[in-house]
């Protein structure tokens, strides 16, 4: 699929039915924020709190702007090009709900029972990069089979976009990640939903000369 086609599809927002119940913080928006935002936006986090309606309401217009531009949540990749277990990007439906909520008057909602319980934050150890990562440059050809757990953009120039794929020996092309208008502040691993087995002879394509990309091997790599 051409880049322009995918991006055009990704920017068309669902129109909210004016006859439907209004979008509210208690029923819809809090669930999106709790799932995608409050790991950072909370007391003790790395950004201002969005844990309550009172926290979020003054920032509502800014929230709409940053989710429409996909500057938040910090993700840095086009959704649907590769599938990741740590995906923090919003779906188009979620972006549409946030937009409708702001444009519809930033309603809190009258029924507090529709508000979900506050999330419990995962205290497990953060992901640690293994020592045996594989530096990938444009045209890297694997000389042995390997199972890849994800991709880590060690360095990508600010504003750069690149579609990174694995060209398999049988002619198939496996999408790895589409970095779009990337910013160094996004830097994190893109961990595949399922480890991806790449046969010997696979060629990695789409990496700009100035970028440093690492392939993250799965715990058990075929040698």
Secondary structure, 3 states (H helix, E strand, C coil): CCHHHHHHHHCCCCCCCCCCCCCCHHHHHHHHHHHHCCCCECCCCCECCCCCHHHHHCCHHHHHHHHHCCCCCCCCECCCCCCECCCCCCCHHHHHHHHHHHHCCCCCCCCHHHCCCCCCCCCCCCCCCCCCCEEECCCCECCCCEEEEEEEEEECCCCCCEEEEEECCCCCEEEEEEECCCCHHHCCEEEEEEEEEECCCCEEECCCCCCEEEEEECCCCCC
